[in-house]
Amino acid sequence: MVPFAGWDMPVQYSSILDEARAVRTSVGLFDVSHMGRVDISGPDAEAFLDSIYSSSVPKLKIGRGRYGVICNEDGGIIDDCILYKFGEDRFRLVPNASNTEAVLDWLDRWNSNDVSIENTTAETAMIAIQGPKAQAILQELTPHDLSSLKPFNFAESNVSDTPAMIARTGYTGEDGFELMMSADKATSIWDALTERGAMPCGLGARDVLRLEAGLLLHGNDMNTDINPYEAGLDRFVDPDRDNYIVGETLRRIRDDGPERKLVGFTMQGRGGVPRHGYSIMDGSQKIGEVSSGGFSPTLDSNIGMGYVRSQYTSPGTPLTVDIRGRTADIKVVTLPFYSRRRD
Amino acid sequence: MNPPDLKYSKEHEWVRMDGDTAIVGITRFAADSLGDVVYVDLPEEGSSISQFQKMGEIESVKAVSDLFSPVGGEITERNATLVEKPETVNESPYENGWLLKVTLSDSAQLDKLLTAEQYDEFLSEGNN
């Protein structure tokens, strides 16, 4: 167990790599209760969220979630989140554990009208079930027809006779669901899912899986000094909305073009692992820095992401990483490293 | 829990004598604490190492740790299996997951190491 943003979190239950493989080939279970859950409601909720979220909230359909970022005045990323729309006057925002307070501060700062913002993180729990067998196992516990639930859609139903929100979302690149329920019911749902064969997975496997899927981690791959265009999140940002408070800033950043960009890279052979903060080099010149890296059990090689100067972003560009004094050859690749087969 | 015929260091390495050759590895406790090993960086064959000095690095998914040599001498062989299959250290720390073979510079070095019983006691005292 390690302390993480005020929560005691298991890095691994058995082996990080075995847990990651279970999610790719079968099904794994994650306690992600540390993620924030912020309920936002009231007649002005939609307009309010539209002014702070990176994409159009009126265009978001009821019963769907949308990945996006919340940017500060400079266009820096305060956090990345999923926003779920229950109705035009009722939403749920799921920020990262370590940023929940910063997001709440930002919301409070711009909430001049009568929008209700309720942090329900402590009273609720969140469990992610991920992997090709996730639907079959979860279906045994819920009356809701999961085959009709599309990616990023959600339903309010029961799981193990407990009211729960079931969202077809995740952070692994695999099919799966994120469940939110009253905190006191979480243990029995967790047990019911493990009894049916879901393998408990810790933060370590979660990090391996999200990296393979090319998903960014706030704190590693983005922060308040990085804007969404540098992070390659262009498709999640619509700055051309008059009411978007940082729209003008983001339009300027977009039009100027970023000087550095996030890229993925693979490493030849089984050398050391490229880790956060290591230098990315073109010959003897430092041209960037690793933001995340690790060993990929699915690709059986070391992979990573990092920020490099814009002229080095073409797939195939050969570069090196300085691994504590050793030089390792890397090659820029298109993200993600892994995408699941969709049949 | 730890094989009785081996010698141990407080840095969680073991030594098995085979004639004049010392075979060196890391203990089950070390392997389990590191978790999935993904890279082992060892000194070249033919080079010399000194007892209790840093001799390389072992990297798991979680972190990088220094390796300290439990004995000093000349390295005669590195375990080639670990280049492609570093996870062998987790699967078989006392057999197939050995790290190095070393010709001892001085056999009196072994007296500075712990017996299995002493190492077990060292672990149970929480000195890790």
HADDOCK unambig.tbl for C-alpha pairs under 7 A between the chains (distance, minus, plus):
assign (segid A and resid 15 and name CA) (segid B and resid 35 and name CA) 6.56 0.50 0.50
assign (segid A and resid 15 and name CA) (segid B and resid 36 and name CA) 6.49 0.50 0.50
assign (segid A and resid 16 and name CA) (segid B and resid 36 and name CA) 6.80 0.50 0.50
assign (segid A and resid 17 and name CA) (segid B and resid 36 and name CA) 6.77 0.50 0.50
assign (segid A and resid 270 and name CA) (segid B and resid 39 and name CA) 6.78 0.50 0.50
assign (segid A and resid 270 and name CA) (segid B and resid 83 and name CA) 6.85 0.50 0.50
assign (segid A and resid 270 and name CA) (segid B and resid 84 and name CA) 6.72 0.50 0.50
assign (segid A and resid 271 and name CA) (segid B and resid 39 and name CA) 6.34 0.50 0.50
assign (segid A and resid 272 and name CA) (segid B and resid 39 and name CA) 5.65 0.50 0.50
assign (segid A and resid 294 and name CA) (segid B and resid 61 and name CA) 6.74 0.50 0.50
assign (segid A and resid 295 and name CA) (segid B and resid 38 and name CA) 6.95 0.50 0.50
assign (segid A and resid 295 and name CA) (segid B and resid 61 and name CA) 6.64 0.50 0.50
